[in-house]
């Protein structure tokens, strides 16, 4: 730290900071302390910037003052040590122990962490207080990591409900009683989503589908029956390749009554821009165990064939979610496969040409399939033109399907047999998606992308 900053801190120490909070020895957490007068300091941020600040309070999470709230992890550890020393009254062992916990919880405290422990001992912190500070540092670190995880999930969810990480724990087969209990929870979650949008729905059921519609018209029973047929066809195909669907209750499908309701429903259930999802969206509210479970939201459409197609896309997503594990594949497969499944099962919708349109233009203008095959939901390929990325994904997945349907489904959700190769990863460790593709297809995904590009350059 510079001499100017050191002088600033020394002058701050003479400000005779007094705390207004009283603590029990070896407290299990760090309470917020309010300083009797503002302490001027210069903060050296981990980003490399320096900022002058008048600090009025501090806690286990952050300091507060004229610069707003600054989290400890946003400071350099050496700066955190210096400013905390400025806040702690001489020989206040408990405050020194709390300061120690804060520094030890920082990312890579290094020498700063070792130094503050010795300083705390000189300030009167007992061995028990130091041990408690180390334990508290672990809790602070875990809380910081959880905050970061939730912030990242929120950021990814704003891009797409499919973007956040999903668990990889295999699904369990439910007995009939557990299936009925799970169905009741799923339907309740769907009704709650409708209620948030100021609506309610009539339930039309089939053995594996729970269709909620803002209408009592019995004709919607036929829609539930068609989705049931879709489910049965693809569940048989998935089971054949070793990726059996393990339903966690019936799939709840909500059919919005009108466009205004659709916009309210998407905003309430997903908190994202409804304009990005004009036809279908699957959301994944966590169940009682914290495991994401699918709810299919379907927009109204005067063309019943198109509405059936969009509902089938949602049911396909839910089925793939429940096949083996919730774990997702790469975006191109995650977006392309449900659309391929739905288009094949609902030919009256005639969606194939529309699904290919944008992608064909791009491919014939020189955009390689690698642009989508090598990208994630956070890359510009998806964030700038989601529709184009979906179109190219559909084209590539459809191309794979036409070559060999079973290989495609095996790539998506089935276990891949690992060859007898000592350098190969063990079966318990799923290979990276590019390695997985090579194991299934016998070629690298880049080569497959090149071959698909050549085919689509002259074929529709």
N, C-alpha and C positions, 0 to 999 in steps of 0.2 A: 504494500500500500504506500502511496506517496507521502512525503513529509507534510504536505498541506492537509491531507486527509487525517494523518496522525494528530496534527495540532488541533484539528477540528474535534476529534474524538476526545483528546485530553481536556479541552475546554468544556466539552459536554460532561465529562466525568465530574468536574467541579460544580456542576449545576445542582448537586445534592438532590438527585432523584429519589423520591419517596413513594412507596407503593401504597395503594389504597385497598389492596386485597390481602387477606390473611390466609395462610396455608397451613394445613396439618403437615407434620414431618413426613417425608417420603410419599407425597401425594401420588395417587395412581394416574393423574393426568395433570396437565399444565393449565392452570386457570389464567384467564385474561387479566393482565396487570395494567392499571391506569397510572401513568406518571403524574406527579403533582404539578409539574410544569413541562412544557414542550422541550425536548432535547434535540438540538441541531446536530445532524450528522451528515456525512457524505457517503452515499451507498455506492459500492462497486458491484454492478450487476454481472451475472454470469455471461450475459450477452456481450460484455465489454464496455457498456456505457457506464458513466458515473452520473449520479443524480443527488442533488442536495435535498434534504428532507428534515422537517421538524417532526420528531416522533412523539406521539402522545400516549401510545399504549402498545403492548406486545403480548403475544400468546404463543402457544405451541405451534400454531399454523403460520403466523405472519406478524409483521409490525404494522402499525397504523399511524398516519400522520398527514402532513400537508401534501405528501405525494400519493395519498390514497392508501390502499392496502397492498403491501408487498410481501409475497410469500418467501419464507426463508430459502427455499430451494432456488429462488431466482437470484440470490446473492452468491458471491464467491465465499467459500467457507471462511477464508481469512477475514473478510469483511464482517461476516456474521459474528465471528469471535470478538472482534473489536467493538462493534456496536453493542453487543450483549454485555460486555464488560462495562460499557458506559452506562447501562441501565441498572446494573445491580449494585445496591448499596454494600459498602465494605462489610465483610464478615456475615453476610446473609447467606448462610450455607444452603438453605432450600432453594432460594432464587438462583444461586450458582449451579446447583444440581439441575434445575429446570433448563438453564441456559446450556448446560452440558448435553442434556437430552436432545435439544434442538440441533446443536452442531453435529452430534453423532448420527442424527437421522438424515443429514444432508447427503446428497449424492457424492460419494468419494471424499469424505471429510479429510482423510490423510493426516498430515502433520497438525492441521488445525484441530482435529478431534483429539489427538494425543495431548496437545498443549492445553486445551480447555479442561481436560480431566485434572491435570496437575494444578491448574489455576483454581478449580472448584475446591480441591482439597485444601489449598491455602486459605480459601474463603470460609472454611469451616464445614464443608460438606462431609458427612460421615461416610465410611465405607458402605453402609447400608443405603445411604442416599445415592451414592455413585452407582451401586448395583441397580437401584430402582430407576435411575436415569438411563442406564443402558437398556433396561426392559422397555421403558417409555419410548426410547429412540426407535426400537423395533416397531412399536405400535404406530408411531408417527410416520415411519417409513411405509408401513403397510397401508395406512390411510392415504398417504400421498399417491402411492401406486394405484390404489382403488379409484381415487379422483381422476387420475390420468386415464385409467382404463375407461371409466364412464364418459369422460370427455371425448375420447376417441370413438367410442360406440355412438355417442350422440352425433359426432361429426359424420361418421359413415352412414348412420341412419338417415341423415338429411339428404344424402346422395341417393340412397336406395335402401329399403328394408332388407335387401339381400346382401348388402355390403358388409355389415359387422361380422365378426367371427362367430361361428356357431359351434356348439359342443361336438366332440367326436365320440362320446360315450354311446355304445350300441343301444338301440331301443330294446325294451323287453316286450315279449308277447303278453298281452293282457288276457286274463280269463274273462268270461262273459260278464261277471259282476263288476270287475274293475273297468271293463270296456264301457258299461252303462254309466258308471260313476264318472268316468272321464268324459263321456258324451255330455252328461249334465253340466259339467264344468265348462266344456267348450261352448255349449249353447248359451250358458249364462254369460260367458265373456262376449259372445257375439251380440247378445241382447244389450249388454252394457255399452258396446260400441254404437249400436243403434240409438240408445238412449242419449248418449253424448251428442248425437246429431239431431236430437229432438224428435226421434221417430220410434216406432215399434214395428214388429213384423209377425206374420202368421207363419207357423212352422209346417213345412212339408218334408216328410222324412222318407228315406229309403234305408236299406240296411247299413250303408256306410256314408250317407250324405244327409246333412241337416240343412235344408234350404229355408232361409228366412226371407219373406217377401212382404213388402208393404201392400199386400192385397190378399184377400181371402179366396180369390178365384181358384177353384180346384184344378184348373188347367195347369197350374204350376207344378202339380204332382208329376206331370209328364216330364217337366224339366228336371226334377229330382231323379226320375227314372233314367233319363238320358245320361245324366252325370254318373249315375250308378253303373250304367253300361260302360261308360268311359273308364271308370275306376276298375271294373272287372277285367276289361281287355288288357290294360297296361299293367295291372298287378300280376296277371298271369305271365306276361312277357318278362317283367322284372324278376319274378320268382324263377323263371326258366334259366336265367343267367346267374342265379345265386344272389340276387339282391331283393329278397322278398320284402314287401311292404309290411310293416308292423304298426297298424293303425292304433293311435292313442285316443280312441273314441271316434265318433263320426266327424267328418270334415264339415265345419260350419261355413256355409256360403250365404252371403247377404246380397240380395238384389235390391239396389236402390230404386225408389219409386219415381224420381225425376232428377234432372241435372242439378238443381239447387241442392237437393238432398245428397246427391253424390259428392258435391264439393264439400258440404258440411261433414259428411262421413269420412272422407279422406283426411280432411284437416283435423278432425277430432281423433281419429284412430291412429294416424301416423304422424301428424304434425308437419306435413310437408306440402309442397305446392300441388294442388289438385290438377293444375294444367299439365303437369308432367305425366300424369297417369289418367288419361281420358277414358279408359275402358275397363281396366282390371288392375287390382292391387292386392297383394297378400301381405298381411301384417302378422307379427309374431309376438303377441303379448305373452309374458312368462306365466307358467302355471304355478301352483302352490310350491313346487320344488324349485322354481326359478328357471325351468326349462322352456324355451320359446315354443309355442304351439301355434299353428297356422289358423288364420281366419281369412277367408276369401271374400273380397269386396268386388262386386260387379256393377258396372254402370248400366243404366237403362239404355235400351237401343230399340228403335222401331223395327229394325231388321232382326227377327228372332234367331235366324241362322248365325248372324254375327254375334249376337248376345250369347248364344250357345258356345261359339268358339271362344269368346273371352272368358266365360265361366270355366271352360275346359282348361284353358291356360292356368287359371288359378288352382283348379283341382290337381292338375299335373304337378304344380309346384308343391302343393301339400303332400302329394304321394311321394315325390322325390325326397321331401323333407323327412318322411317317415320310413324311407327305404334304408335299411341298415343303420345309419346314423344321421343326425342333422347336419353333419359337416358338409360344407359347400365345396364344389369344384371351382375352376376358374370362371370368371364372368361369362366368357363366350359360350361355355357349356351350360352354365346356370341359366342364361337367358335364351339360348337357342333351343335346348332340348324341350322345355315345356311347350314352346310354340310349334315345334315339329310334331310332338305328340297330339296337340290340339288340332292342327291343320289336317293331319291324317285322319283323325276320327270325325271331323266335322267338314266333309268335303263340300256341303251345300253352301258354306260360308265363302268358298272360293278365295281364301286368304293368301294362297301361295304367291300369286303375282304381286300383291301389295306388299307382302313381307320381303320380297326380293328387290323391289323397285330401287330404293335408295342405294342398297349395297351394290347392285349391278352397275349403276352409274359410276359409283366410286371405284370399283374394281376396274372397269373399262377405261377409267381416267387415270389409272396407274396406282391406285391405293392398294398395297399388298395386304393379304390376309394377316400377315404378321402384325400389322398395326393393331388389330383387335386381339389376336391370339396371345400376344406378349404383354397385354395391358391389364391393369386392375381397375376397379371401380373408381379409384381416386385419380386415375390418369386422364389427361385431356381427351383421349379417345372417347371416354364415357362421360366426362363432366361437360364437354363442350357440345357434343352431338349424340345424345343418348339414343335417339332413333336410328341414326346411321350405324352405331355400334351394335344395336340389336339386330338390324337388318343383316349385317355381315355375319353376325353370330348365327343367325338362322340359316343363311346360305351354307356356311361351312358345316354346321351340324346336319342339315338336310343332305348335303353331299355325302357325309359319312354314313348317314342312315341308309341312303340308297345303295351304298357299297356293301354294308353288312349291318343290319339292325342290332343283332346280338352283341357285336363288338362295341357298338356305341353305348348300349345300356350297361355293358360290363365296364366300360371306361367310366361311366357316370357314377355307378353306385356299388358295383360288385367287387368282391375281393379279387385281386389279381395274383395269379400263381407266380411265385418268385422262382426263377430258374436256379439250378444248382450251381451257383457261382459264389465262391468265398468272398468276393468283393461286393456282392449285392447286399442291400440292407435286409435285415431279418423280416419275416412276414409280419411281426408285431408292429413294425415301424413303416407306415404307408409311405411309399416313395413320393418324391416330388411329382407334380402333375406332368411335367415333361417326360420324366422317366416312366411314369405310369402309361403315358400315351405310347411310348416306344415299346413297352412290354406288350401292350394290347395289339398294336398295329404293326410292329416290326419296323417302324421307321420313325424318324424324328418329326416332331410336329411342324417344324419349319419346312421340311420337305413336303409334308402333306399340304401345308398352306400354299406352297408354290404350285403343286399339282392342281389344287382346287382353283387357284387363280387362272391357270392356263385353261382349265375346262370352262370356267364361267366367262372367259374372254370371248368365247365363240358360241357358247350354249346358254340357254335360259334356264 
